[in-house]
């Protein structure tokens, strides 16, 4: 992240200030919950992508900071809703908003952030950007429902799983990049290239995130370890394991996934199988392949410090767990 921060560090500080401005409301709870979630950490990768893509495409105006804030608002709204759906009690190492203020407040503040995002997009006045971000939020909602449909499905294919990842996670990173390209007046070909870069980056990011459910400690991960498994989310480490294990071992996994609450022994039995069959290594390799594709898309742009920073940002995704 260092190269990226050297280029956009000041702009990112201004994005933080923009958050506070955009959270203005006559309802104190909105500001309290919104500021809590927005200030609870995170690398600001999505707003960073708006800023970097804009610079990559030659933009130097003052619209990139407000639009970067809009993208983070959309992301934060999805986090608030996700934690309610997933019954999560931790987010980035802190108590989740729904734990502190309840599900109702989390959902409603998430709704406010979505609504505010669209109000800010309309104020910006660029119909192309509104179309990109409106399309992304629709796909995110579809991805959430799709993930619900495939919960606990031991027969989920890799292709179906990647479809969920594209919709639920990667689309917003892709849209962030595309917003920057639109600001920079990129050609349709270059706009597509930078959007594809964001899509591959988003997939790689989620794949690495999925390995953490099986490898990290809670302080490192920032949320409960094994939570995905307990929620019946069948991610790539487990999909690979299911494809390689014996029928008897598959039955063990199925029994664990079907349980409402998991014991330490349940976690251990699945974790040991995932590690035995190389589920983590397989997933990391898949993430590295996506990062390589990221860099291929960047090669359509002339060499520059911004292009190099975006390539390094892609590398960061597969090293951030170390």
N, C-alpha and C positions, 0 to 999 in steps of 0.2 A: 504493500500500500504506500510505501514511502515516496516513490516516484510520482504517484498520482497526487498525494497530499502536497508535494512540492509545487505542483501545477495549479491545484484548485483549493488549497488549504484555506485561503482567505474567503473564497466563494462559499465553502462549506460552513465557515463561521457565520456568514451572512444568511445561509439557509437556516441555521439554528435560530437566528433572530427573526427570520421570516415565520418560523413555526409559531413563536410566541404571538406575533402580530395576527396570524391567521386563526389562532385559537380564541381570539376575543369573542366573548359571549356574555350575555346578561345572566346566564345560568352558571353559577360558580362551580357546580359539580363537573360541568363539561371541561372547563379549564383545568380543574384539579386532576381528573382522570387522564385527559389528553396530555398534559405536561408530564404526568407520572410515566406514562408509556413512552412518550417521545424522548424523555430524558433518561431512560433506564438502560442506555447503552446501545449496542449495535454499531456496525461499521459504516452506516450510511452509504452502503454500496449503490443503492438505487438512485439517490440524488447525485452521487458521485458520477454515475454513468451518464446522467443527463448533462452534467457539466463537461465531462470528458468528451462525450460524443459531439457536443456543440463545438468545443475547441478543435476537435479532429476535423470537423467540417468547416472550420474557418469562421465561426461565430464569435463576436466580441461585444455583443449588446448587453442589455440589462434584463432581458426576459428569462434567462436561464435559471437564475436563483429562485424566483417565484414558482416556476414550473417544476424545479427540483423539489421544492417544498410540497407541491401538489402530489407528486409521485410518492413521497414519503408518507403523506397523509393517507393516500390510498392503501399503502402497505400497512400502516398502523391500524387502519380500520379492519383489514383482514386479520391482523393478529388478535385484535379484541374479539372478533367473532370466532376465530379458530379456537381460542382458549376456552370459550364457552362450550363449543361443540365437543372439544376434546376433554372437557373437565380438567384442564390443566391447572396446577397450583403454583408453577414456577414459570417465569419468562425472563431470560437473560440473567438467571441467578437470583432474581428477586421474586417476591410474591406477585402472582399475576393480578391484573386489575379485577378480574371476577372474584378472586379470593378476598380482596380488600373491600370491594364495593358491591359485589353481587353480580349475578348474571344479567339482571335487568339493566343496570347502569352500564355494563360493558357493551351490551348489544346496542343500546340507545346512543351511547357516545360514539360507537363505531358507525352508526347510521349518520350521526352529525358529521363525522369526518368525511364520509362518502359524499354527503350532500354539499359540504363546504368545498370539497375538491372540485365538484362540477361547477359550483358558483365561481370559483377562482379561474377555472378553465374558460368559462364564458367571458369573464372579465378580461382575460388575455386576448380573446377575440379571434383566435386562429382556428378555423373549422377543421383543418387537417389534424391539428394536435388534439382537438376535442374528439375527433373520430377515432384516432389511435387509442387514446386513453379510455374512451367509452367502450370501445371494442375489447380492450384488455380486461376491464372490470367485469364485463359480461362473461368472458372466457374464464376468469377466476371463479366466478360464481358457479359456472358449469363444472369446473374442476373440483370444487368443494363437494358438489352433489355426486359427481362421478366417484370421488374417493369414498363417499358414504356407501355407494352401490357396491364397490369392490371390497369393502371391509371384510376381513376374515376369509376372503376367497383364496384358498390355497392353490387354485388352478389359474390364478392370474398370470398372464403372459408378460414377458419383458416389454413387448410392444404396448400392451394395455397400461402397464405401470408407467412407462415413459409418457404416454398420453396424459396421464394424471399429472405428472411432474410438469409437463409443458403448460398445461392449463392452470394448475394451481400456483406454481412458483415462477417458472421461467418466463411466462408471457409478460410479467410486469418489468422484468429486467430488459427484455426485448423492446417493450414499449418505451422505457426510459431512454434507451439508446436511440430509438427512432425519433423521439421528441427532439433530442439534441441535433440529429441529422436534419430534421425539418427546419429548426432554427438556423442552421448553417447553410440552408439552401442547397443541400446535396442533390445530386442527380438521383433519379429513381433507382439506378443500379447501386449507387453507394449507400443510399438510404436502406435498401434491402440488405446490403452487406453488413451494415452496422446493426441492423435489427437481428440478423442471423447470429452475429457475434454475441449479442445479448441473450439470445435464446440458448445457445450452446453453453454460455457461461452460467445461466440459470439452472440448466440441467446438471452441470458439473457441481455447482454449489449444493443442490439438493441431494445429489448422490453422496457427497462427502458428509452432509448433515445426517444422512441416514446411517452412515457407518458409526457415527458418534453414539447412537442409541445402543450399540453393542460394545463400544470400546472406551468411552470417556468416563471420567469421574464427574459427579454432579456439579462440582465447582467449575470444572472446565467447560462442561456442556451448557450450563445455565438453565437446565430444566431436568425433570426427573428422568433418570436412566431407565431404559426399558419401557418408557411410557408408550412409544409407538406399538410395541409388542402387546402391551396390556390393552391398548385401544383396538387391536386387531388389524393394524396397518401392516400389510405385507410388502416390505420394501426390498430393494434389490439384493442385499446380503442374504435375506431369507429366501427369496425367489431362487437364487442360485443354489442355496442349500437344498431346497425342496427338489430341484432338478437333479441333484447328485446323490441324495441320501437313499437309504434302503426303505422299503415299504414300512418296516417296523419303526424306523426312525421318523418317517413321515407321520405315522400314527401318534407318536409322542408329541410332535409339533402341533398336530391337529388338536390333541387333547388340551394342550396349553392355551392355544389361541381361542378355544371355545370357552375358557373359564372367564368368569366375571372379574375375579380378583386373583392375582398371581402371587405365589409364594416365592421366596428366595430360591428354593429348589427348582421351581418352574422356570424361572429366569435362567438359572445355571444350566439346566438341561438343554434349553434352546441355544444359549450362548455357546456352549461347548460344541454343538453340532455346526453352528455357523462358522466357528473358528476351525473345526476339523476339516470342513469342506472348502475352506478358503473363500468364504463369502465376503469378507472384508477386502481381501486382496483383489478379488474379482471386481468389486465395486469401485475401488480406488483406480484400477486399471481403466474401467469404463469412464470414470471422471477425467482421467488424464487424456483419454482419446477425445473427449469433448473439448478439452482445453486446446488440444492440437488443432481442432477444427476452428476454434475461436481465432487462433493466430492466422489461419489460412484466410479467413474473411478480412482480417486487418491488412493483409498483403495487397488488397486492392487500393489501399491508400498509400501515398508517398511516405517514405521514412520521415519520422519526426519524433521529438520528445513525447508528444501526446500518444502517438501510436505505440511507442515503446512502453509508456506507462500503462496503457490498456492491456498490452501483452503481459506485463508483470502482474497486473491485477488478476488476470486469468490464472497465472501460476500461483498466486497467493491463495486462490480458492482451494487448491489441492495440498497446500502446506499449512493451512491455518490451524489444523488440529494438532500440530506437532509442538 
